[in-house]
């Protein structure tokens, strides 16, 4: 990483562009299929200048216009329309098949707009009942423009491969026309992300400074996505050229045409055309590319997932027209992006694998592709960053990129596909098939900065993976703190729905769409507030080949309501293969607790329960609230009359008692398919609802099908004043006969409030679980010789003989004459932080405890607690004494530093939060012993 650079751009950098040796970006001729390209471009090579002018109209075009005849697809669906050069004046909806324009939907209304040259344009449209303006002719014009731009790209490859000047001539004519029509394009975009209504703006381009460079506004100054504009010149979701799914400025720069110009820049055809037209065509084209870049520079710097494309476009245009500031602009954004918007473990701030890969892979591809080897003109020093770039090497200069690529790989399911966390696409949502799990043994991972634990055991069909999510929401997030995802036997058994652009997007983001607990019927607070909405790690342990444990809390999800909101999961291997998951969810506070899990989102399933149940009419909305069967936009409504609207999506409901322990079994129709049996310990005054919710994924992003598919859902509800609940469950994936025959409550003789015990009995073995609220609580079972002082203790017996014992965060677990006994784990203050990034020799924490020198245990973590309630679980490499203090050496960066006065901490990576007080540390006692073969 490099030092932070200022992002303010002042006018007056330099007065002219520098000479360029073309082509800047030579074509890889091995990738050129000349015969194929000749065939593909034969039609466009026959176009006369008049036909080129007819296809490239001198008025605004519009990319995403909805079909007036159907609701297929989604708003802003880029693939809604079919268009062909064989019938260039019509488009066809791929969902309903209707061809436009037609007499059924006449374009009988007009919007009149004046462009920047003073010319008045009339844009005809059909107005829908909701006021949506279907500018269908503008969409047709867009496809013509897009076709011609695509042909320019293909022709430029042909020219590079053949050096035949006829191709350069046609490219020059098309590029010249694109430059001619650009001043007649008005900024346009969408009015909002609820209806995607198209809008055309009469906003005059501002006069440029003499150096031809628009000064980039300070980050965030006047940023508005939609009008009112504030200090920004253009709305965020707008462009002039019309590219991009939302018609936003990230698609503004004509970088592909710049590539084509680069390939023909030395051609005599440009000189001939200049002589014919009486103007310098090269200068005209370079000015056109400069204008498109300057449009994007009018926006405040927003370091988002689209930034890599923006940086590529700046760099491409800057290098081709000889404008070093555009290249430096790209570098500054990339450097700043890596410093500002990634967690210290390498995860992108939005926490979604889809957008992480879009961002990181974009940065990798674009920096290597367009910046590698770049050198500034001799003697040039950028006045903003003070740098002269020479033979740049992104792999060397930006090592954090490799870490970011590796980080997201930890979120892969056993099939090799990414878990659909936050706004991430599930494979089935995109209509793709999911393969079988790999035979590689699963590993467990902790993304300690992002906030996500992945517990893994087994391989192949018996591979089981449990995810505990405890991250905040920083763009494209969901209300899903402490959500559980379970994969086993080749299936997502407890899924996260992931991303959608259908009308049900609001639902997929809502807490009720996740395997969480909902308090007082409210959505979780996912961001903001005085209490951080981010979750925090309580414990994490990898215990031999048998057991994995993770626990996290997130009281910030319900600030001021919950005093305890915490979930612990343990993944336990079975003697004959396979695994099960212990799931303990503790809640204190509020007056209603709804614990929810969902079955498969990819296939039909049934849900059966072992308790008597009766039908329940309606949804789970209060009867006085009318719930609509659907809504027309992907972001409305979240609430109806102040109530979480997603309760209205429950259907096919039955109701039963949950006071006693019962089981719920999710089954596929095929007899040989796996099942998921979830056994839940009873609690007083618990009501069980069995029903269905929209599964969304199988609609494959078609609004017309979004409501057609359902998934089984189970909701346990408890109500009361100052409510305290412990939802204790065992999730058992199996095929054939269940490997656990009996799951019961372990009665306790002693233990602090919040202690829970379970017994899981299988064929010849019995597992005992004790789970307490903290490491100091003494827990004692009733009727059997089992006791522990720990956060979590596990004992497995075979024919009443102990074969396995484990301890997480405590000092003792005892069964009969077998025991694990440890001294109390060390804790205290962090006195200093050593960071290699700051020039220190190692990444380490200096603490005020006298610790024995030793190497770190496998995946051993030190829990660092900050004054604002957040935590980091840092991996330990080594512990050694230094005088009266000790040094805990880490295997990676600490991700924070102490404040200058030593009485606070500052996160050096995203989310860059400051916390009061000196940070504290806690070592965890982690122990496992095997006294006989399993």
Buried (B, 14 or more C-beta within 10 A) or exposed (E): BBEEBEBEBEEEBBEEBEEBEBBBBEBEEEEBEEEEBBEBBEEBBEBEEEEBBEBBBBBBBBBBBBBBBBBBBBBBBEEBBBBEBEEBEBBBBBBBEBEBBBEEBEBEEEBEBEBBEEEEBEBBBBBEEEEBBBBBBBBBBBBBBBBBBBBBBBBBBBBBBBEEBEBBBBBBBBBBBBBBBBBBBBBBBBBBBBBBBBBBBEBEBEEBBEBBBBBBBBBEBBBBBBBEBEEBBBBBBBBBBBBBBBBBBBBBBBBBBBBBBBBBBEBEBBEBBBEEEEEEBBEBBBBBBBBBBBBBBBBBBBBBBBBBBBBBBBBBBBBBBBBBBBBBBBBBBBBBBBBBBBBBBBBBBBBBBBBBBBBBBBBBEBBBEBBBEBEBEEEBEBEBBEBBBEEBEBEEBBEBBEBBBEBBEBBBBBBEBBBBBBBBBBBBBEEEEBEEBBEEEBEBBBBBBBBBBBBBBBBBBBBBBBBBBBBBBBBBBBBBBBBBBBBBBBBBBBBBBBBBBBBBBBBBBBBBBBBBBBBBBBBBBBBEEEBBBBBBBBBBBBBBEBBBBBBBBBBBBBBEBBEBBBBBBBBBBBBEBBBBBBBBBBBBBBBBBBBBBBBBBBBBBEBBBBBEBEEBEEBBBBEEBEBEEEBBBBBBBBBBEEBBBBBBBBBBBBBBBBEBBBBBBBBBEEEEBBBBBBBBBBBEEBBBBBBBBBBBBBBBBBBBBBBEBBBBBBBBBBBEEEBBBBBBBBBBBBBEEBBBEEBEBBEBEEBEEBBBBBBBBBEEBBBBBBBBBEBBBBBBBEEBEBBBBBBBBBBBBBEEEBBBBBBBBBBBBBBEEBBBEBEEBBBBBBBBBBBBBEEEEEBBBBBBBEBEEEEBEEBBBBBBBBBBBBBBBBBBBBBBEEEEBBBBBBEBBBBBBBBEEEEBBBBBBBBEBEBEBBBBBBBBBBBBBBEEEB
